[in-house]
């Protein structure tokens, strides 16, 4: 039988977004719209109830905005405008990277064609949404469109065999995914299919499996009492009244443990017990139960939309207590409120039963005859549709078989081609292997020859490199020796000439006043000569030392004062010699002799090139960096920036005619390095020259 089902926009919104508390109310309204028989009510309650998890909860503001727009789409499901709105929802979700609502947007388009009954579009969009859901791991949507859309469509279209085939495929896939909600959806669909096929045993089995999953859900599915009722109904139809009683008792226990129980849940349970007591012939409990059902409808406004349930319960009760006039009145009320073909069959059948019980055989025969005629007409249509469906499935299977056979033939041809290709490839590989072996032997011979050549070349290169280094060392030594000899010759010649010349003068002109001046000149030049030899000696010593000790406790100002005292003798009278100590007394670990010597070299260099102005020695302690920065600042001629690095090289002099060997700054720099510090020129100072000596600061 094919049932025409009307579904409102409110139903769609409720079933995709309402909280669980509304699920029973919406489902009950749908049951009222579909049919009045117990079996059809149970069946299509499940058929038209999509999963409440089809749209997941959202928490972000962006998701909330998408959800609100979805509400607008759902309110227009029966209008073609919803197609453009669904595209907008999809684009917005894509921009936000929300894959969940991309799937929902395509599901909206599917819903539009689903309620239009457009088979081609339904099949196309179900495949599309399933593909997207699988790609985005949206399993709830995946099984929702499969079960509540495709399978339901087949059932609505009177194609239960198609629906059963899809349900079996869906169950296999849900089990492979180990997805309980999908498995539950399959059991629910299969139970409905078996109900339509009048197979209560199989329906009960699938309801039992559905309940086993629903009982494990967290949070608990509040539709569980309806599942119990459905199971009990099928157990009663199979004559298993004791099992039905146990099932209803489980439902009663479940409701007793709920914090809040709705009137609809109580109604489902009461209906189940009513049918059970009628089956058992327990008149007292039957009376109490029908009174309870009528009291529920009288006190609960939310049950107003389920008035069909009340009439159905009253019909069963009046027939059980043989109040046939009231039963006939209820049947007429049912027929008036639901003028469908199924309701007409129910009316004819039930009236025939009542008149038969009233011993009005003629009236009963009339109603039974009309029922048979009407049922035969419906049965013929149903049988024809079933035959067409079976033929369609057979053709489909035949096509699938032919397709599989074609694939097998193609695979056989490919396999044959592959064998030929493999054989050819093996032949090529054998030839290639022989060729490679030949090439390998040639390469090995070539490699051996190459190794000999490389070894000889390496030996030649090594010898050449050793010769080049020896030549460079010899040239450097020769150049250094030549320059050193020249400097020493020049430096020694000048003071010696002075000594010789003025000594002759002293001999020829011996006068007291002049003797003092000549003696002074002899002293100065002798000092230059002595300093020269001291520098050479110090250079020789410093080259032999790996590092200088820095372990003597002394006042930081001691080395500075010693250097200042030593510099007074060679600083010109026009130059002011200044020492600015930053601390009165700081005890540190140092090497007083070498620090004094470095400062002496720096002060001597400053005095040499400063004709007037000042020479200043000061220092700054930086505890955070752990260093002491000594600086010697003069107002002399300064050093060009591009030549500030070379002055620290040995025997380097910016003015070859100036006095000195070019060793002082080089020796000072070497000493600073071996003390763990540095010596450099402050390039930013341009009023003369400033040397900066940086040494470790170790407080004592």
Buried (B, 14 or more C-beta within 10 A) or exposed (E): BBBEBEBBBEBBBBBBBBEEEBBBBBBBBBBBBBBBBBBBBBBBBBBBBBBBBBBEEBEEEBBEBBBEBBEEBBBBBBEEEBBEBBBEBBEBBEEBEBBBBBBBBBBBBBBBBBBEEBEEBBEEBBEBBBEBBBEBEBBBBBBBBBBBBBBBBBBBBBBBBBBBBBBBEBBEBBEEBEBBBBBBBBBBBBBBBBBBBEBBEBBBBBBBBBBEBBBEEEEBBBBBBBBBBBBBBBBBBBEBBEBBBEBBBBBBEBBEEEEEBBBBBBBBBBBBBBBBBBBBEBEEBBBBBBEBBBEBBEEBEBBEBBEBBBBBBBBBBBBBBEBBEBBBBBBEBBBEEBEBBBBBBBBBBBBBBBBBEBEBEEBBEBBBEBBBEBBEEBEEEBEEBBEEBEEEBEEEEEEEEEEEEEEEEEEEEEEEEEEEEEEEEEEEEEEEEEEEEEEEEEEEEEEEEEEEEEEEEEEEEEEEEEEEEEEEEEEEEEEEEEBBEEBBEEBBEBBEEBBEEBEEEBEEEEEEEEBEEBEEBBEEBBEBBEBBEEBBEBBEEBEEEEEBEBEBEBBBBBBBBBBBEBBEEBBEEEBEBEBEBEEEEBEBBBBBEBBBBBBBBBBBBBBBBBEEBBBBBBBEBEEEEEBBBBBBBBBBBBBEEEEBEEBBEBBBBEEEEEBBBBBBBBBBBBBBBBBBBBBBBEEEBEEBBBBBBBBBBBEE
